[in-house]
Amino acid sequence: YRKGKALCGLKRYKEAIITLQNLYQSTKSNTDDSISSIKQSIEQLLKHAEILDSENENGQYDYISIIDECCERAKIRKDSKGNDEWVYEIGARLDHADFLCEDIEIRLAFSIVYSHEVLGYSMKSNIQNDQTLSLCSVELIHRITQKLLEEPYHRQEVYKLYNGLNLDKTNMNLANVDIIGNIVGLNSFELDNIIVGNSSLSGEGLWILPSYFNHSCIDENVTQYILGDLMFIRSLRPILQGEELLVNYRSVGPETTHKRAQLLNTVEKLLKLVTNEPEPELSLIKKLEKTIFELHNLRKEHPELEFNTLEPNRIISLAYRKNGNLRKALSILKGVYNSYKNVYLKNINWIVLDIVSLCTDLKQMEEARKWVDILLKGSVEPLLGKFKDEDKWKKEALYLMEKKKLIRL
């Protein structure tokens, strides 16, 4: 079994399949109940090896087939009453294995729930301080509990994510809803709005290995993209050995300090004023810039007080644009891009779009074309990795951008 696993790690999939097939045949006739879990593990690993072999000829990851499959499973049709109806009722589930492809780690969800799958009920629990859990969280807890009842050999890997006391061997042998609720509350990943047809879906899922990454709203050095129940994980910048891996699990929570709350309140009011004014006064823009600078300094003293300046700076740029100072607006956006391009990958494309628009207004067409290429690469490299062939990359990028009309990553 270990040899088969090691051969998979070395991408020698055909050898792994032969090794595991021989092992499976030798245990198949054994009726001893004590090795039933071992049989299941062998069967699972064999299936994974076969998937890896078919998907990874010569170690190459066939991303096109997986994206096509996800888009196919995410299709919506109209029912007899004209309502949206998923072709696949349970949403986009992809039967693929975990594996590493060059600089992209791909992980299969342990369990995942889409908003359209949830029944119309809610539940209160002592999990998470008596707060009402979201419907997706409730359903996710239910499905994980059910899975651990049916497949007890998964309990150990799931319970290792538990952040609490008194987890002894007795608890490990039970499908404990409170423990599972704690795990979901602290480790599940929110699925951002996924656009399918004219519908918008959200959801929640649990991935085992990515759950060991710590959370950060803006200092993330790892980013994730989700297709069906596959999570594509990439580093956003070079990471030193021993450095903590940080990923954004979910949206920002409540504010925790009075000073920060005051500054954020001021920023919010100023942002509304600047946004609503046809031509914002320069003094108003300067005041907003000063407040953001104070927040930035506060965070230097207290790194745990996270604050993302990307959107406020984007609005400041818009204000200068309204006042006719296009070059100042462009300068701000380029500064934001340089600051966030390696740490806030998901939102940076909106900045690039604004830069393209400003370059066009300034008649800087060559510059605009350069930023369009940056936008294309930034949209698809999280899935494909860095393009090696500079002459052919655009064709692949445009193909995947076309697919994104069906499902937003």
N, C-alpha and C positions, 0 to 999 in steps of 0.2 A: 504493500500500500504506500509506504513512504517512498519507495523507488519510483512508483508511478507518479506520485505528487512531485518528486524532484525532477523527473523527466518533463513534466508539464512546465515546471519553472524554467527549465532549460530550452523550452519550445521544441522539444523532441516528441511531438504529440503522437506520431505513429508508434514509436517505441512504447510510449506510455499506454496507449490503447491495448497493444499486445500484452503488456505486463498485467494490466488490470483485467483484461478478458480472461487470462489464465487464472488469475487470483479469484475472479468471480466464479468461474467454472468449478474451481476446487472447493469453494464454500457453498455452492448452490445445493448440493445434495446433503449437506449437513443440517440435521433437523434440531440441533441444540438451540433452544430459545435464547440462551445467554449471548449468542453471537448475532442475533437478529439486527441489532443496531450497527454492527460491523458490516454486515451484508448491505445494509442501506447506504452506509458511507461509501462502500466500494462502488455500488451502483451509481450513486450520485457523482462520484469522481470520474467514473468511466463516461458518464453522459457529458460531463464538462469537458473531458479530454476530446471526445468526439466533436463537440461543438467548436472547441478551440481549433481542432484540426481542420474543420470545414471552413471556419471563418478566417483562419490565419495561415494560409498557404505561404510558406517561406517566412512566417513570422509577421506578415502584413495584415493589418486590421481592415476588414471590408466595411467601412463606415457607410457607404452608399446603400448597401442592402438593409442595414439596420434602420437608417433614416427613412428609407422607402417603406419599410415594414411599419414603422411607428406612424408615419403619415397615413398609411392605409388603415391601420387600426384606430386612428383618431378621426375617421370620417363620420360625418353626421348626414342623415337623410331626413326627409320629411315624412311624417306618418300621415294617415288618412285625414287627420284634422289640421294638417299643416304645421304641426309642432316639430321642433328638432328632436331627433332620436338617434342615439349612437348606434352605429352598425354593430359594434361589439359592446354589449351591455356593461361589461365590467371595466371598460376603458382600455387604454393602451398598455398591454402587458407583453413584454418581449422575453422569449425563452432563450436567453443567452447567458453565458457564464461570466464570472469575474475574471479579468485578466489585465495585464499591463501591456500597452502598446507604445513602445518608444517612450515619449514623455507624457503619455496620457494614461491614467489609471481608470479602469472601468469597473464599476461595482453594481451588482444586482441587489435590488431592495429586498430586505427581509420581509417587509410587508408595506403596502402602500394603499392609500384611499384617495379617490377623487371625489370632489364635492357632489357630482351628480349620482354617485353610488350610495350616498348616505340617506338612510330613511329619516323621516321627519320627526326625530325625537331628540331630547337633550337629557343630560344627567348631571346631578350634583354629586360631588364626591369629596372625601377628606383629602384627596390628592390635590396638590397645588393650592393650599390654603382656602379650601371651600369655594373656590371660584368655579363658575359654571364652565365646564370644558366645552370646547368647540365640538360640533357634530363630527367633524373628521377625526378629532382626537379620540372621542368616545368610540367610534367605529374602529379606529386603529388599535386601541387597547383591546377591544373585543376580538378582533381578528388575530392579534398576536397571542392572546390567551388561548383561543381556539387552536391555533397552530401548535402551541407548546403542549396542549393536552394531547393532540394527535401525534405530534412528533417530539417526544420528550428529550431526544438527543440534542435538540437545539437549545435547551434551557441554560446550559452552562455558558455558552457564548453570549446569550442575551442577558443573563443575570450579571455578567461581568460589568455591564454598563450601569448597574444599580448604584446610586449614590445615597446610601443610607446605612444604618446600623443593623445589627442582628440578622445578617444574612448568613445563616448556618446551613449545614447539610440538609436539615429538615426542610428549610425553605426552598432549597435547590431542587427538591423532589416534587414540589408543588407548582401549579400554575397560579401564582399569587397575583390577584388583580391590582392590589395596592403597589406591589413592587413593579409590576409592568406599567402602571400609571406613572410612577416616578420616572421610570426609564423613558417613556414616551414624552413626558413633560420636559425632560432635560436634554434629550438626544434626538428627537424627531426633527426632520427638515420640513419647513413649509414649502409648498409648491406655489410659486408665484402664479398670477393669472395666466392661464394657458388659453390662447385664443384658438378655437376650433370652429371653423365656419363663422356663424354670427354669435356663437356662444362663448362665454368666458368662464373657465373652470379654475378652481383652486384645489388644494388638497394637502395631504400630509403623509410622510413616509418615514420608515426607519431603515437606515443602512448601518450595518454593524461597524465596519472598519472606519468609515468617515466620522462616526460618532466619537471616536477617540481624538479627533481634532478639537481644539478649543474654539470658543466663539469670539468673534470680534466684528463689530459693525463696519468699521472703516479701515482697520489695520490688517485685514486679511492678506495672507500671502499665498493662499490656495483658493481657487474658485471652483464651483461645480455647476454643471449644466445637466438637466434631466430630460431624458427621452423615454417615455413610457416609465418602466421601473428601472431603467439603467441610469446610473449617475456617472458622468464623465468628470474626472477630477484632474485639474492641472495646476501647477505652481504658477504664480503670477510674476515671480522674480527668482533669481538664484537664492537658494536656502542653504545656510551653513549646516554642517553636521551638528546635531544636538539642538538646533533651533526649534522653537515651538511652532507647530503647524496651526494656523489660524484660518477659520472659514466662517462665513456669515450663515448661521443656521436659519435665522428668522428676523423679522422686522424689529426695530428698536423698541425697547420697553419704556416704562414710565421714567420720568426724570428723578434724579436722586439727591440733588443738592439745591439749596435755595438760590445760591449765586448763579448757578448754571441755568436754573429755571427762569430767573429774572432776565438774564441775557437772551435766552431763547425766546422769551415772551416779547422782548424788545425787537429782536430780529424778525419775529413773525409779523408784528405790527408794521414794521418798516417795509418788509417784503410786500405786504398787501398794498401799502401806499405807493411804493415804487411801481408795482405791477399795474395798478389801476390808473395811475396818472398817464395821460397821453405823452406829456413831456415832463418827466420828473425833475424837480429842482436839484441843482448840483449839490446843494447843502444836504439834501435828504440822502442822496447817494453816498456822500462822504460820511454821513452819520452811520449809515448801514455798514460801510466798509470798516469804520472804526469799531463798531460793536462786534463784527465778525473777528476782527483782529484780537479783541479782548477775549473772546471765546477760545481763540487759538492759543493765546498765552495761558489761559486757565487750564487748558488741556495739557500744556507742557508741564505744568506743576502737578497735575493729577491725570496721568495717562488713562486711568479707568473711566474718566468722563468723556466718552466718545462724542464727537460732533463732526458731522460731514459737511464740509463747506462747498461741496461741488454744486449743489442746486442754488444756494444763495449767490455764489459767484456768477452762476449762469444768469441769474436775474439782474445782478449788477451790470453784467455785460449788455443785457437787453435794455437796461435803462440808458446806458451810454449810447446804444444804437438808436433809441427813440430820440435822444437829443442830437443825433446827427454825427456823433463822434465814433465813426465806424472803426477807425484804426485802434482807438482805445478799447473798444468792445472786443475786437479781434485779439488784441494783445492779452486781455484778461483770459479769454477762452483758451488761448494757446498755453498760458501759464497753468490753467486748471488741468488741461490735458497732460502736460508734462508732469504735474504733481500726482495725478491719479491714474495714469495709463497702466501702471503695473500693480495697482492695488484696488482698483474699483472698476473692474473690467465690464461689468454688466451695464453700468449707466454711462460709461464714457462715450458710447456711440452717439448719444444725444448731443454731446459737446461737439463731436466731430461734424455732425449734421449742421449745427449752427456755424461752425467754422467754414464749411463749404458754402453756406448761404452768404456769409459776410464776404468771403473771397470773391464770390460771384458779383455781389453788389459793388465791390471795389474794382471790378474788372480784372481781377488777378486770376485769369482762367487756368493758367498752368498750375498755380498753387492750389486752385480748387480741385483740379484733376488729381493732384498728388494726395489730397485729403480724402477724395472718393476712394482711392485705392486703399488708404489706411482704414477707412470705414469697412470696406469689403473684407479685408484681412481680419480686422477686429471682430467681425461678426461670425466668422467661420473657423478661425484658428483654435478657439477653445475646444472644438470638436476634432479638428484634423491635425492639430499641431502645426509647427512652423512649416511653411511651404518650402520644399527643396528646389523645385523647378520654377524659377521666376518667369519662365516663358509660358507655362501652362496653368499657373495657379488661378488665373482669373476665370477660366472656364469652369473649374470645380467650384469656385466661390460663388459664381452666379447661379450655378445649379442648386446649391444649398440655400442660397438666399431665396430662390423661387420656392423651395420647400417650406421655408419659414412662413410663407403666406398661409399654409395649412396649420402649422403649429409653431407658436412662438417659444423659443428656448429661454 
